[in-house]
Amino acid sequence: MFNSETFKYIIILSCIIMRKLTYTVDLKHFKSIKKDVVPAIFTEHQFKLIEKRFSGKSMSQSEKNEFSRAISRKMNALQKIIQADENSIYVYGKSKMIKSRLELAKSYLKDFSRRFKNRNIIISGSFLHSNEHKDIDIFVVSRYEKEDYNDSKFHINYLQEDAYGSLFFASLSKLCISNKPVSEYLIDEKVSVNTLISLYQELSNDLYSKNIGISHYTLRRFLIQSAYLSNNPVPDSLELKKMVDSILSIRRPFNIISSILANTIVVCCKRRKAINTAKTMIFSYKKLARQYPQHKYVYQDIIRGFEMVISIES
């Protein structure tokens, strides 16, 4: 049986179809919920017909007739069961939200949905769950890259449509409110030990240059990738805030970060690859320490994380 969020998505799709395709369907999302709707709602043939219709491919007259006769009627029937439309509000992580903030966010969501017609609008961030916050994060999903900007107490963030498959979006969507379903997207971002090591190196630079603002941003990305590579749930924004604040509050935060790196590499890599990766990085940084002795203490701290890998695997 399909879940409630999938059902709501199908209802929205029915509204789209009944309005003679004045909107587009997110085919990536639609394909990701196939197991929930075939054969519960559509046959395999009907599912393919919907894909064809909304991908802009030409259809024969018989296919158009079948689409109009069978699929539209089925959607219309579903629409009568649950009256949902573009103004629906989807809440994720409600138990972690401050109730009064949630009610305010709902009103803001309606306002911004009218302001940005036919766009997926998402409200997330510390405004929903923390007593202290700098501004209210409004995310607008757009087909094109646009500059973010501040509008009074709101920070307008543009996300391109390919962000739906990112780890950032997976975290964002766990604690937010949205005018469209956002919980069904599959993660397709390319993440590996190499991307995690790159973030580890960035964190070293950020922390030793005392660039705290960038450190927060980089550390959040590092923690999300670490969780994903370790096959753990991607943390939501509140969980990330708590982890980042805890790590950066201690005297030597890089010691904790090195430990997280080591454990992640050991969990997600086979023993030989883990050791070889660690040895390669240790060799590289020892060479840099000889070339740039003024930075040797920084390099020694970086090396410590890779030494932990060898220690765990030995």
C-alpha positions as CSV (number, residue, x, y, z in Angstrom):
1,M,0.0,0.0,0.0
2,F,1.4,3.5,-0.9
3,N,2.1,5.9,1.9
4,S,0.3,9.2,2.7
5,E,2.9,11.4,1.1
6,T,2.9,9.4,-2.1
7,F,-0.9,9.6,-2.1
8,K,-0.8,13.4,-1.7
9,Y,1.6,13.6,-4.6
10,I,-0.7,11.7,-6.8
11,I,-3.5,14.0,-5.8
12,I,-1.4,17.0,-6.8
13,L,-0.7,15.3,-10.1
14,S,-4.4,14.9,-10.6
15,C,-4.8,18.7,-10.2
16,I,-2.1,19.2,-12.8
17,I,-3.7,16.8,-15.3
18,M,-7.2,18.3,-14.8
19,R,-5.9,21.8,-15.5
20,K,-4.8,20.7,-19.0
21,L,-1.1,20.6,-18.2
22,T,-0.6,24.2,-17.3
23,Y,2.1,22.9,-15.0
24,T,4.9,20.4,-15.3
25,V,5.4,17.1,-13.4
26,D,8.6,16.3,-11.6
27,L,9.4,13.1,-13.5
28,K,12.4,12.3,-11.3
29,H,10.2,12.2,-8.3
30,F,7.4,10.4,-10.1
31,K,9.8,7.7,-11.1
32,S,11.1,7.3,-7.6
33,I,7.7,6.4,-6.2
34,K,6.9,3.9,-9.0
35,K,6.8,1.0,-6.6
36,D,4.1,2.8,-4.6
37,V,1.8,3.5,-7.5
38,V,2.2,0.5,-9.7
39,P,0.0,-1.5,-9.7
40,A,-1.8,0.1,-6.7
41,I,-3.1,3.1,-8.8
42,F,-1.7,2.7,-12.4
43,T,-0.8,-0.2,-14.5
44,E,2.8,-0.5,-15.9
45,H,1.5,0.7,-19.2
46,Q,-0.3,3.7,-17.7
47,F,2.8,4.7,-15.7
48,K,4.8,4.7,-18.9
49,L,2.2,6.7,-20.6
50,I,2.4,9.4,-17.9
51,E,6.1,9.5,-18.3
52,K,5.8,9.9,-22.0
53,R,3.2,12.7,-21.7
54,F,5.2,14.8,-19.3
55,S,8.6,14.3,-20.9
56,G,7.3,16.1,-24.0
57,K,7.4,13.0,-26.3
58,S,4.9,12.8,-29.1
59,M,1.9,10.5,-28.5
60,S,-0.3,8.7,-31.0
61,Q,-4.0,9.6,-31.1
62,S,-4.9,6.3,-29.4
63,E,-2.5,7.1,-26.6
64,K,-3.9,10.5,-26.2
65,N,-7.4,9.1,-26.0
66,E,-6.4,6.5,-23.5
67,F,-4.7,9.2,-21.4
68,S,-7.7,11.4,-21.4
69,R,-10.2,8.6,-20.9
70,A,-8.5,6.3,-18.3
71,I,-5.8,8.3,-16.5
72,S,-7.6,11.6,-16.2
73,R,-10.8,9.9,-14.9
74,K,-8.8,8.0,-12.3
75,M,-7.1,11.2,-11.2
76,N,-10.4,13.0,-10.9
77,A,-11.7,10.2,-8.7
78,L,-8.7,10.4,-6.4
79,Q,-9.1,14.2,-6.2
80,K,-12.6,13.8,-4.9
81,I,-11.3,11.6,-2.1
82,I,-8.7,14.1,-0.9
83,Q,-9.1,17.7,-1.8
84,A,-5.5,18.8,-2.2
85,D,-4.0,21.5,-4.4
86,E,-0.9,23.6,-4.8
87,N,-1.6,25.4,-1.5
88,S,-1.1,22.2,0.5
89,I,1.3,22.4,3.4
90,Y,3.6,19.5,4.1
91,V,5.3,19.4,7.5
92,Y,8.4,17.3,8.3
93,G,9.9,17.0,11.7
94,K,6.9,18.6,13.4
95,S,7.8,17.2,16.9
96,K,11.0,19.2,16.9
97,M,9.4,22.5,15.9
98,I,8.3,25.3,18.2
99,K,4.5,25.4,17.8
100,S,4.2,29.1,17.5
101,R,6.9,29.2,14.9
102,L,5.3,26.5,12.9
103,E,2.0,28.5,12.7
104,L,4.0,31.6,11.6
105,A,5.9,29.6,9.0
106,K,2.6,28.3,7.5
107,S,1.4,31.8,6.9
108,Y,4.8,32.8,5.4
109,L,4.7,29.7,3.2
110,K,1.3,30.7,1.7
111,D,2.6,34.3,1.1
112,F,5.7,33.1,-0.7
113,S,3.8,30.5,-2.7
114,R,1.7,33.3,-4.1
115,R,4.9,35.4,-4.7
116,F,6.7,32.6,-6.5
117,K,4.0,31.0,-8.6
118,N,4.3,27.3,-9.4
119,R,7.5,27.0,-7.5
120,N,8.4,24.6,-4.7
121,I,8.8,26.8,-1.6
122,I,10.4,25.4,1.5
123,I,11.0,27.0,4.9
124,S,13.7,25.4,7.1
125,G,16.5,26.4,9.5
126,S,16.8,27.5,13.1
127,F,13.7,29.7,12.9
128,L,11.6,26.5,13.2
129,H,13.3,25.0,16.2
130,S,15.5,27.4,18.1
131,N,14.7,30.3,20.3
132,E,17.5,32.3,18.7
133,H,17.8,32.8,15.0
134,K,19.4,35.4,12.6
135,D,16.8,35.3,9.9
136,I,14.2,33.0,8.3
137,D,15.4,30.8,5.5
138,I,13.1,30.6,2.5
139,F,14.2,28.1,-0.2
140,V,12.9,28.5,-3.8
141,V,13.5,25.7,-6.2
142,S,14.3,27.2,-9.6
143,R,15.2,25.8,-13.0
144,Y,18.0,28.4,-13.3
145,E,20.8,29.5,-11.1
146,K,20.0,32.8,-9.3
147,E,21.6,34.9,-6.6
148,D,20.4,34.6,-3.0
149,Y,19.3,37.8,-1.3
150,N,17.9,39.2,1.9
151,D,14.4,40.6,2.1
152,S,13.7,42.2,5.5
153,K,13.8,39.3,8.0
154,F,13.9,36.6,5.2
155,H,16.9,35.1,3.5
156,I,15.8,33.9,0.0
157,N,17.9,31.0,-1.1
158,Y,17.6,29.6,-4.7
159,L,18.0,25.9,-5.3
160,Q,18.3,24.5,-8.7
161,E,16.1,21.5,-9.4
162,D,19.1,19.1,-9.4
163,A,19.4,19.9,-5.6
164,Y,16.6,17.4,-5.0
165,G,19.1,14.6,-5.1
166,S,21.7,16.2,-2.9
167,L,22.7,15.3,0.7
168,F,22.0,18.9,1.6
169,F,18.4,18.5,0.4
170,A,18.1,15.2,2.2
171,S,19.0,16.9,5.5
172,L,16.9,20.0,4.7
173,S,13.8,18.0,4.0
174,K,13.8,16.2,7.3
175,L,12.9,19.3,9.3
176,C,10.9,21.8,7.2
177,I,7.6,22.9,5.8
178,S,6.9,22.9,2.1
179,N,4.1,23.5,-0.4
180,K,5.0,20.3,-2.2
181,P,6.0,16.8,-1.0
182,V,9.8,16.6,-0.5
183,S,10.4,13.4,1.4
184,E,10.5,10.9,-1.5
185,Y,13.6,12.0,-3.4
186,L,16.5,9.6,-3.9
187,I,20.0,10.7,-3.1
188,D,22.1,10.7,-6.3
189,E,24.9,13.0,-5.2
190,K,28.4,11.5,-5.9
191,V,30.0,11.2,-2.4
192,S,33.1,9.2,-1.7
193,V,36.1,8.9,0.7
194,N,37.9,11.4,-1.5
195,T,35.2,14.1,-1.1
196,L,35.2,13.5,2.6
197,I,39.0,13.9,2.8
198,S,38.7,17.1,0.8
199,L,36.3,18.5,3.4
200,Y,38.6,17.3,6.1
201,Q,41.4,19.3,4.6
202,E,39.2,22.4,4.1
203,L,38.2,22.1,7.8
204,S,41.9,22.2,8.8
205,N,42.4,25.4,6.9
206,D,39.2,27.0,8.2
207,L,39.9,26.2,11.8
208,Y,43.6,27.2,11.8
209,S,42.8,30.5,10.1
210,K,40.0,31.0,12.7
211,N,37.4,31.4,9.9
212,I,34.5,30.3,12.2
213,G,31.7,31.2,9.7
214,I,33.1,29.0,7.0
215,S,34.0,26.3,9.5
216,H,30.3,26.0,10.4
217,Y,29.4,25.5,6.8
218,T,32.2,23.1,6.0
219,L,31.7,21.1,9.2
220,R,28.0,20.6,8.4
221,R,28.9,19.2,5.0
222,F,31.6,17.0,6.5
223,L,29.1,15.5,9.1
224,I,26.4,14.9,6.5
225,Q,28.9,13.1,4.2
226,S,30.3,11.1,7.1
227,A,26.8,9.9,8.1
228,Y,25.9,9.0,4.6
229,L,29.1,7.1,3.9
230,S,28.8,5.2,7.3
231,N,25.2,4.1,6.3
232,N,23.7,6.2,9.1
233,P,20.6,8.4,8.7
234,V,21.4,11.9,7.3
235,P,21.0,14.3,10.2
236,D,18.4,17.0,10.1
237,S,19.2,20.7,10.6
238,L,18.6,20.6,14.4
239,E,20.8,17.6,14.8
240,L,23.5,19.2,12.7
241,K,23.3,22.4,14.7
242,K,23.8,20.5,18.0
243,M,26.7,18.5,16.6
244,V,28.5,21.5,15.1
245,D,28.0,23.6,18.3
246,S,29.3,20.7,20.4
247,I,32.4,20.1,18.3
248,L,33.4,23.7,17.9
249,S,32.9,24.5,21.6
250,I,35.8,22.3,22.7
251,R,39.4,23.5,22.9
252,R,40.8,21.3,20.1
253,P,37.8,20.5,17.8
254,F,40.1,19.0,15.1
255,N,40.8,16.0,17.3
256,I,37.1,15.0,17.2
257,I,37.0,15.7,13.5
258,S,40.0,13.5,12.9
259,S,38.3,10.7,14.9
260,I,35.1,11.0,12.8
261,L,37.2,10.9,9.6
262,A,39.1,7.7,10.7
263,N,35.9,5.9,11.8
264,T,34.1,6.8,8.6
265,I,37.0,5.5,6.4
266,V,37.2,2.3,8.3
267,V,33.4,1.7,8.1
268,C,33.0,2.5,4.4
269,C,36.2,1.0,2.9
270,K,37.6,-2.4,2.8
271,R,40.6,-2.9,5.1
272,R,43.3,-2.8,2.3
273,K,41.8,0.3,0.7
274,A,41.5,2.1,4.1
275,I,45.1,1.4,5.0
276,N,46.5,2.3,1.5
277,T,44.5,5.5,1.5
278,A,45.8,6.5,4.9
279,K,49.4,5.7,4.0
280,T,49.2,7.7,0.8
281,M,47.9,10.7,2.7
282,I,50.4,10.4,5.5
283,F,53.3,10.3,3.0
284,S,51.9,13.4,1.1
285,Y,51.6,15.5,4.3
286,K,54.9,14.4,5.7
287,K,56.5,15.6,2.4
288,L,54.6,18.9,2.7
289,A,55.8,19.3,6.3
290,R,59.4,19.1,5.1
291,Q,58.8,21.6,2.3
292,Y,56.9,24.0,4.5
293,P,58.2,23.6,8.0
294,Q,56.3,26.7,9.2
295,H,53.1,24.7,8.8
296,K,54.3,21.4,10.1
297,Y,52.0,21.5,13.2
298,V,49.0,21.9,10.9
299,Y,50.1,19.0,8.8
300,Q,50.8,16.9,11.9
301,D,47.2,17.4,13.0
302,I,45.9,16.3,9.6
303,I,48.1,13.3,9.6
304,R,46.7,12.2,13.0
305,G,43.3,11.3,11.4
306,F,45.0,8.9,8.9
307,E,47.2,7.4,11.6
308,M,44.0,6.5,13.5
309,V,42.8,4.6,10.4
310,I,46.0,2.4,10.5
311,S,45.7,2.0,14.3
312,I,42.1,0.8,14.0
313,E,42.8,-1.6,11.1
314,S,46.0,-3.0,12.6
